[in-house]
Amino acid sequence: ATRTLVPLMLCPGFGGSGNEFTTTTLRRFASYGFLVIVPTTRGRGSVSGALHYAGDTQDALDILVAAVAAATSAGATVLGEGLCAGWLGASTGALDVGLMASRVPEAVMFAVFLYPNHDLGVDPEDGYWGLTSTAVRSSLTTQVGDRAQGAAAAVDPYLALDVHTALPRILALPECGIMAWVGGDETEAPQVPITSPSR
């Protein structure tokens, strides 16, 4: 019998190209019946431009549609016809997954947050801004805003990307069918470093 593939979008971390997902990992996911897709949107890896957390959501959906169309043209049967997928985000890729689930919940079959950095800087100490290096803070300043100022106007761009308020409300809706998992624990968080998983 022909296997129906489940699309799985693997969202890389901040500025990443998806190389945190090894070939072995990709093949293992594929062996479980997933159509594995690693969307590399603007400002990530070798793709030009700056990260654009509003545009990235639509870009990822467009990549999903194109990948499913290509697989279908090659003879595969794919669940959801390119309208939905499972989403796994590593590090700040978890923010992309959270934004997708908050903005377009109907496109999310399930959500996996893997060692998640899902807060770019709302929390001054436990957000990505407070946990990361000076070089990454420079990129965050360019692509999101200067969190170091601390004023409300400086924090606003980070609040606009905060999934901590929206996502629990979305997941609590009776009609929401998204299953969500968090991979990462409190003891390893300071070692990576990542935002506290319990948040």
Secondary structure, DSSP 8 states (H G I E B T S, - for coil): ---EEEEEEEE--TT--STTS-HHHHHHHHHTTEEEE----TTSTT--S---TTHHHHHHHHHHHHHHHHHHHTT-EEGGGGS-EEEEEETTHHHHHHHHHHH-GGGEEEEEEES----SSSSTTTSHHHHS-HHHHHHHHHHT--GGG-SHHHHHHHHTT-HHHHHHHHHHSTT---EEEEE--TTTGGGTT---TT-
